[in-house]
C-alpha cells in the first residue's frame, strides 16, 4: 500500500478526498492536514462534514496535523486541496523532500515542467515527472486542471482526431465549485451570475496545454483557439457546458466517434466503465439525473447537433477535483513513478 495524505482536508474538496480515499485498494490514508486551529484534533472533531455520505470511520480518528512539510515525511503521495496561495510553497517543498504531489490547486498548472493531466486525454504527459527529477527533485508535482476544463477535455477525447480550429464553450457551473462558503444564498437563489473570477482564462489556457503534445522537453500547445464564457447557476453539484466546434464532418460521424470510443489507459480503481457516456435523449444530460454516473467520474455528453454542437456535464467535486487527482495518482503508480 502507498501511504498518502490530504492537504487541506477540512474543506469541500478535502472532504471529497477523504471520502474517496477511504478503503482505497492502492492507498493507505495516514495524514490529514489543515490550518493551525484544527491541528491536534481528531478529524471527526475538526471537520464540519457536509457531504451526503457518512464520514468514513477509518478517517475519523486520524489526528489532524498543521499543513507543514515536516508533518508529511512518512507520506509517499499527498493530495493537495489547498488554496492556490498556500499551495505554491508547500507543494514545491514536498516535491523537494521526495514526496509525490497530486494537486487540485491552480498554483503549478502552467509551470513548464509540471504535467497538467487528464488520464483519458494526455497520460503520456506524465513523462514530465522525469524533467522534475532531472532538475533535482526526489518527488514531483502532477496537477489536474480546473473542474470545467476537465469536463471539456474528457468530452473532446473521442473526437480529437476530427479537424477543428475554433472551440467555444459556455458553462453553467454548480455552487459547490465555489466551496462551502463561496457564494451567499442571496446572491445565487433565483439567479445566474455571469462571472467566475479567472475561470474563463483557466479554461482557455489549460485546454491548450492538456490537448497539446509533449515533445520530450516541453509541451507544444494544441493548434486551435478556445473561447470560454463561465456562469454560476443555482445547482448544488454538476457543471454543465454547451460546446461549439468548427468540425465539418457529418454529425453522424461525430456521433459514431462518441459511441465507439474506449479509454486508452487500462483498468484503474477510480476509472469508470465509461469515461464518456453519449446520450441520445434530447433533454439530457442533466446534473440532478446524471452527475453520479460512474460514481461521479463519468462525463455525460448529449444534444449533439450539426455545427458541431453538444452539451457536456460532470460532477465538479468528484470528476472535476478530488476524483481527478486520485485517478492521476493511480496512473502514476501503475506506470511505476512511485
C-alpha positions as CSV (number, residue, x, y, z in Angstrom):
1,X,0.0,0.0,0.0
2,X,1.1,3.6,-0.8
3,X,1.0,5.9,2.2
4,X,-1.0,9.1,1.3
5,X,-2.1,12.3,2.9
6,X,-4.6,15.1,2.2
7,X,-3.5,18.7,2.5
8,X,-6.5,21.0,3.3
9,X,-8.6,18.1,4.5
10,X,-11.5,20.0,6.1
11,X,-12.7,22.0,3.0
12,X,-15.1,21.0,0.3
13,X,-12.6,19.2,-2.0
14,X,-10.6,17.9,1.0
15,X,-13.7,16.2,2.3
16,X,-14.2,14.5,-1.1
17,X,-10.6,13.3,-1.0
18,X,-11.1,11.7,2.4
19,X,-14.4,10.1,1.2
20,X,-12.8,8.7,-2.0
21,X,-9.6,7.5,-0.3
22,X,-11.3,5.5,2.5
23,X,-10.7,1.8,1.8
24,X,-8.9,2.5,-1.5
25,X,-7.1,-0.6,-2.8
26,X,-3.9,1.3,-3.6
27,X,-3.7,3.9,-0.9
28,X,-3.5,4.0,2.9
29,X,-4.7,7.3,4.2
30,X,-2.4,8.2,7.1
31,X,-2.1,12.0,7.2
32,X,-4.7,14.8,7.2
33,X,-3.7,18.4,7.4
34,X,-5.5,21.7,8.0
35,X,-4.9,25.1,9.5
36,X,-3.4,25.6,12.9
37,X,-6.8,25.9,14.6
38,X,-7.6,22.3,13.7
39,X,-4.2,20.8,14.4
40,X,-4.1,18.3,17.2
41,X,-7.8,17.4,17.0
42,X,-9.3,14.1,15.7
43,X,-10.5,14.6,12.2
44,X,-14.1,14.0,13.2
45,X,-13.9,16.8,15.7
46,X,-12.0,19.2,13.4
47,X,-14.2,18.9,10.3
48,X,-17.7,20.2,9.7
49,X,-18.6,17.2,7.5
50,X,-21.0,18.3,4.8
51,X,-21.1,15.5,2.3
52,X,-24.3,13.5,1.8
53,X,-22.4,10.3,2.8
54,X,-21.2,9.3,6.3
55,X,-17.7,10.4,7.5
56,X,-15.5,7.3,6.9
57,X,-14.8,5.7,10.3
58,X,-11.2,5.0,9.2
59,X,-10.5,8.7,8.9
60,X,-12.4,10.0,11.9
61,X,-9.7,9.1,14.4
62,X,-6.8,10.5,12.5
63,X,-5.2,13.4,14.4
64,X,-5.1,16.5,12.1
65,X,-1.6,18.0,11.6
66,X,-0.8,21.5,10.7
67,X,0.0,21.9,7.0
68,X,3.8,21.8,7.1
69,X,6.2,19.7,5.2
70,X,7.7,18.1,8.3
71,X,4.3,16.6,9.1
72,X,4.3,14.7,5.8
73,X,7.7,12.9,5.9
74,X,6.1,9.4,6.0
75,X,3.8,10.0,3.1
76,X,4.6,8.8,-0.4
77,X,1.9,10.9,-2.1
78,X,-0.1,13.9,-0.8
79,X,-3.3,15.2,-2.4
80,X,-3.5,18.9,-2.3
81,X,-6.8,20.7,-1.8
82,X,-5.1,23.9,-0.6
83,X,-5.9,27.4,-1.8
84,X,-3.5,28.5,-4.5
85,X,-1.6,31.0,-2.4
86,X,-0.7,28.3,0.2
87,X,-0.1,25.5,-2.3
88,X,2.7,27.3,-4.2
89,X,5.3,26.9,-1.5
90,X,4.0,23.8,0.3
91,X,3.8,21.7,-2.9
92,X,7.2,22.8,-4.0
93,X,8.7,21.9,-0.6
94,X,7.0,18.5,-0.7
95,X,8.4,17.7,-4.1
96,X,11.9,18.7,-3.0
97,X,11.5,16.4,0.1
98,X,10.8,13.4,-2.1
99,X,7.0,13.4,-1.8
100,X,4.8,13.0,-4.8
101,X,2.1,15.7,-5.0
102,X,-1.2,15.3,-6.9
103,X,-2.7,18.7,-6.8
104,X,-6.1,20.2,-7.4
105,X,-4.7,23.7,-6.8
106,X,-4.0,26.0,-9.7
107,X,-0.5,27.2,-8.5
108,X,1.7,25.0,-10.7
109,X,-0.7,24.0,-13.5
110,X,1.1,26.1,-16.1
111,X,4.7,25.5,-14.9
112,X,6.8,24.3,-17.8
113,X,7.9,21.1,-16.2
114,X,4.7,20.2,-14.4
115,X,2.2,17.9,-16.2
116,X,-1.4,19.0,-16.3
117,X,-3.1,15.6,-16.6
118,X,-6.4,14.2,-17.5
119,X,-5.6,10.5,-17.9
120,X,-8.0,9.7,-20.7
121,X,-6.6,12.6,-22.7
122,X,-2.9,13.0,-22.1
123,X,-1.5,10.2,-19.9
124,X,1.8,10.5,-21.8
125,X,2.4,13.9,-20.2
126,X,3.4,12.1,-17.0
127,X,6.8,11.7,-18.6
128,X,7.4,15.3,-17.4
129,X,8.0,13.8,-14.0
130,X,11.4,12.9,-15.4
131,X,12.1,16.6,-16.1
132,X,11.4,17.4,-12.5
133,X,13.7,14.6,-11.3
134,X,16.4,15.7,-13.7
135,X,16.2,19.2,-12.1
136,X,17.0,17.7,-8.7
137,X,13.6,16.9,-7.1
138,X,13.3,13.5,-5.5
139,X,9.5,13.9,-5.5
140,X,7.2,15.5,-8.1
141,X,4.2,17.7,-8.7
142,X,1.4,16.5,-11.0
143,X,-1.7,18.7,-11.4
144,X,-5.2,18.2,-12.6
145,X,-6.9,21.2,-14.3
146,X,-9.9,23.4,-13.4
147,X,-13.1,21.4,-12.9
148,X,-14.7,22.8,-16.1
149,X,-11.6,22.2,-18.1
150,X,-11.7,18.5,-17.0
151,X,-15.3,18.0,-18.2
152,X,-14.5,19.8,-21.5
153,X,-11.3,17.9,-22.3
154,X,-12.7,14.5,-21.4
155,X,-15.7,15.2,-23.7
156,X,-13.2,16.1,-26.5
157,X,-11.2,12.8,-26.2
158,X,-13.5,10.8,-28.5
159,X,-13.5,13.4,-31.2
160,X,-10.0,14.9,-31.0
161,X,-9.0,13.4,-34.4
162,X,-11.6,15.4,-36.2
163,X,-10.1,18.6,-37.6
164,X,-11.2,21.9,-35.8
165,X,-9.6,25.3,-35.3
166,X,-12.1,27.0,-33.1
167,X,-13.6,25.8,-29.8
168,X,-16.2,27.8,-27.9
169,X,-17.8,26.9,-24.6
170,X,-20.4,28.4,-22.3
171,X,-20.5,26.9,-18.8
172,X,-23.3,26.6,-16.2
173,X,-21.4,25.8,-13.0
174,X,-22.7,24.5,-9.7
175,X,-22.3,26.4,-6.5
176,X,-20.2,23.7,-4.8
177,X,-17.4,24.8,-7.2
178,X,-17.0,27.9,-5.1
179,X,-16.5,25.9,-1.8
180,X,-18.7,25.7,1.2
181,X,-18.5,29.4,2.0
182,X,-18.0,30.6,-1.5
183,X,-21.3,32.2,-2.6
184,X,-24.0,33.7,-0.5
185,X,-27.5,32.2,-0.9
186,X,-29.0,35.7,-1.5
187,X,-26.6,36.1,-4.5
188,X,-27.4,32.8,-6.2
189,X,-31.0,31.9,-5.3
190,X,-33.3,32.8,-8.2
191,X,-30.3,34.0,-10.1
192,X,-27.5,33.3,-12.6
193,X,-24.1,35.0,-12.0
194,X,-22.4,35.6,-15.4
195,X,-18.9,35.8,-14.0
196,X,-16.5,33.5,-12.1
197,X,-13.1,35.1,-11.4
198,X,-10.3,33.7,-13.6
199,X,-12.4,30.8,-14.7
200,X,-12.5,31.7,-18.4
201,X,-8.8,32.3,-18.5
202,X,-8.1,29.0,-16.9
203,X,-10.3,27.1,-19.3
204,X,-8.7,28.8,-22.3
205,X,-5.1,28.2,-21.2
206,X,-5.4,24.8,-19.6
207,X,-7.3,23.2,-22.5
208,X,-4.5,24.1,-24.9
209,X,-1.8,22.6,-22.6
210,X,-3.8,19.3,-22.0
211,X,-4.6,18.8,-25.7
212,X,-1.1,19.7,-26.7
213,X,1.9,17.4,-27.4
214,X,4.9,16.7,-25.2
215,X,8.0,16.6,-27.4
216,X,10.3,15.3,-24.7
217,X,11.3,18.7,-23.3
218,X,8.2,20.9,-23.3
219,X,4.5,21.0,-24.2
220,X,3.6,22.3,-27.6
221,X,0.1,23.8,-27.2
222,X,-2.8,22.4,-29.3
223,X,-3.3,24.2,-32.6
224,X,-6.7,25.7,-32.0
225,X,-8.3,28.6,-30.3
226,X,-10.5,28.4,-27.2
227,X,-13.1,31.0,-26.1
228,X,-15.0,30.4,-22.8
229,X,-17.9,32.1,-21.0
230,X,-18.4,30.9,-17.5
231,X,-21.6,31.3,-15.4
232,X,-22.6,30.3,-11.9
233,X,-26.1,28.7,-11.6
234,X,-28.2,27.5,-8.6
235,X,-27.3,23.8,-8.9
236,X,-25.6,22.1,-6.0
237,X,-23.3,19.7,-7.9
238,X,-22.6,19.2,-11.5
239,X,-21.1,21.5,-14.1
240,X,-22.9,21.7,-17.5
241,X,-21.5,23.3,-20.6
242,X,-22.5,24.0,-24.2
243,X,-19.7,23.3,-26.6
244,X,-19.3,24.6,-30.2
245,X,-16.6,23.2,-32.6
246,X,-16.0,24.0,-36.3
247,X,-15.9,20.4,-37.3
248,X,-17.0,19.9,-40.9
249,X,-17.7,16.1,-40.6
250,X,-21.4,15.0,-40.8
251,X,-22.9,14.8,-37.3
252,X,-23.5,11.1,-37.8
253,X,-19.7,10.5,-37.9
254,X,-19.2,12.5,-34.8
255,X,-21.9,10.5,-33.0
256,X,-20.3,7.2,-34.0
257,X,-16.9,8.5,-32.6
258,X,-18.6,9.3,-29.2
259,X,-20.3,5.9,-29.2
260,X,-17.3,3.8,-30.2
261,X,-14.6,5.5,-28.1
262,X,-12.8,3.5,-25.4
263,X,-10.5,4.9,-22.8
264,X,-6.9,4.0,-23.7
265,X,-5.3,3.8,-20.3
266,X,-6.4,0.4,-19.0
267,X,-8.1,-0.6,-15.7
268,X,-7.7,1.6,-12.6
269,X,-9.9,1.7,-9.5
270,X,-11.3,5.2,-10.0
271,X,-11.7,5.0,-13.7
272,X,-15.4,4.5,-14.6
273,X,-16.6,1.9,-17.1
274,X,-17.4,4.8,-19.4
275,X,-15.4,8.0,-19.1
276,X,-17.8,9.5,-21.7
277,X,-21.4,8.4,-21.8
278,X,-23.1,9.5,-25.0
279,X,-26.8,10.1,-24.5
280,X,-29.4,10.2,-27.3
281,X,-32.2,11.8,-25.3
282,X,-32.8,15.4,-26.4
283,X,-33.2,16.7,-22.8
284,X,-30.0,15.1,-21.4
285,X,-27.6,15.3,-19.7
286,X,-29.0,16.9,-16.6
287,X,-27.0,17.4,-13.3
288,X,-29.6,16.0,-11.0
289,X,-30.1,12.9,-13.1
290,X,-26.6,12.2,-14.4
291,X,-23.9,13.6,-12.1
292,X,-23.3,10.4,-10.2
293,X,-22.8,8.2,-13.2
294,X,-19.7,6.1,-12.8
295,X,-19.7,7.0,-9.1
296,X,-19.3,10.7,-10.2
297,X,-16.4,10.1,-12.6
298,X,-18.3,9.9,-15.9
299,X,-18.7,12.9,-18.2
300,X,-22.1,12.7,-19.9
301,X,-22.5,14.1,-23.5
302,X,-25.7,14.8,-25.3
303,X,-27.7,17.1,-27.6
304,X,-25.3,16.5,-30.4
305,X,-26.3,18.7,-33.4
306,X,-24.8,19.8,-36.7
307,X,-22.4,22.5,-36.3
308,X,-20.8,20.6,-34.3
309,X,-22.6,21.5,-31.0
310,X,-23.2,19.4,-27.9
311,X,-23.8,19.5,-24.1
312,X,-21.3,18.0,-21.6
313,X,-21.8,17.6,-17.9
314,X,-19.9,16.1,-15.0
315,X,-19.7,16.1,-11.2
316,X,-17.4,19.0,-10.3
317,X,-16.0,18.0,-6.9
318,X,-15.6,14.3,-7.9
319,X,-14.7,14.1,-11.6
320,X,-13.6,17.8,-11.6
321,X,-11.5,17.8,-8.4
322,X,-10.7,15.0,-5.9
323,X,-11.5,12.1,-8.1
324,X,-9.4,13.6,-10.9
325,X,-6.3,13.8,-8.6
326,X,-6.8,10.3,-7.3
327,X,-7.1,8.9,-10.8
328,X,-3.9,10.7,-11.7
329,X,-2.2,9.1,-8.6
330,X,-3.4,5.6,-9.7
331,X,-1.9,6.1,-13.1
332,X,1.3,7.3,-11.6
333,X,1.5,4.1,-9.5
334,X,0.5,2.0,-12.5
335,X,3.3,3.4,-14.6
336,X,6.0,3.0,-11.9
337,X,6.7,6.5,-10.8
338,X,6.1,5.5,-7.2
